[in-house]
Amino acid sequence: MSDIDASIVTDHMMLAAASLNLDTLWICMFKPEAVREEFALPANVEPVNILLIGYGDGPAADPNRHDTLRKPLSATVFHERF
């Protein structure tokens, strides 16, 4: 449950950053030991998410780009019967 709660908090932090025109990058795959050592975290604190927050390089991508850039569902979704 703690991973789920941490993910909800991270998502809300991303929304708050976006409301301030900040960009975010959520990192989930990392070595917790390295983070613990770098930030001198106590043994009872377990890092589960890293959230980078800042200003992106260049203008934001068009939110409607997915209509032309994504593969059609027929190319990625297959319906089977068992």
C-alpha positions in Angstrom: 0.0 0.0 0.0 2.8 2.4 0.7 4.0 2.3 -2.9 0.5 3.1 -4.1 0.2 6.0 -1.7 3.6 7.3 -2.7 2.6 7.1 -6.4 -0.6 9.1 -5.7 1.4 11.8 -3.9 3.9 11.9 -6.8 1.1 12.3 -9.3 -0.3 15.2 -7.2 3.1 16.8 -7.1 3.3 16.6 -10.9 -0.1 18.2 -11.2 0.9 21.0 -8.8 4.2 21.6 -10.8 2.2 21.7 -14.1 -0.1 24.3 -12.6 3.0 26.4 -12.1 4.2 25.8 -15.7 7.0 23.5 -14.5 7.9 20.3 -16.2 8.4 17.0 -14.4 10.0 13.6 -15.0 9.0 10.7 -12.8 11.8 8.2 -12.2 10.8 4.8 -10.8 13.8 2.6 -11.8 16.7 3.5 -9.6 19.0 2.0 -7.0 17.5 2.9 -3.6 20.9 2.3 -1.9 22.5 5.0 -4.1 19.8 7.5 -3.4 20.0 6.7 0.4 23.7 7.2 0.3 23.7 10.4 -1.8 21.1 12.1 0.3 22.2 10.7 3.6 18.8 9.2 4.3 18.3 7.3 7.5 17.9 3.5 7.3 14.2 3.7 8.1 13.5 5.9 5.0 12.9 4.0 1.8 13.0 6.0 -1.5 10.4 4.7 -3.9 10.0 7.6 -6.5 12.2 10.4 -7.7 10.6 13.4 -9.2 12.6 15.9 -11.3 11.0 19.3 -11.5 12.2 22.2 -13.6 11.8 24.1 -16.8 11.9 22.0 -20.0 14.2 22.8 -22.9 12.1 24.4 -25.6 8.3 24.7 -26.0 6.0 22.0 -24.8 4.8 19.4 -27.3 1.4 19.8 -28.8 -1.1 17.8 -26.7 -2.9 16.8 -29.9 0.3 15.2 -31.4 -0.9 11.7 -30.4 -3.5 11.6 -33.2 -0.8 11.6 -35.8 2.2 10.0 -33.9 0.7 7.0 -32.2 0.2 3.7 -34.0 -3.4 2.8 -34.6 -5.0 0.5 -32.0 -5.3 -2.2 -34.7 -1.5 -2.3 -34.9 -1.0 -2.9 -31.1 -4.2 -4.5 -29.7 -5.3 -8.0 -30.7 -8.5 -9.6 -29.6 -8.4 -13.3 -29.0 -10.8 -15.8 -27.7 -9.9 -18.8 -25.5 
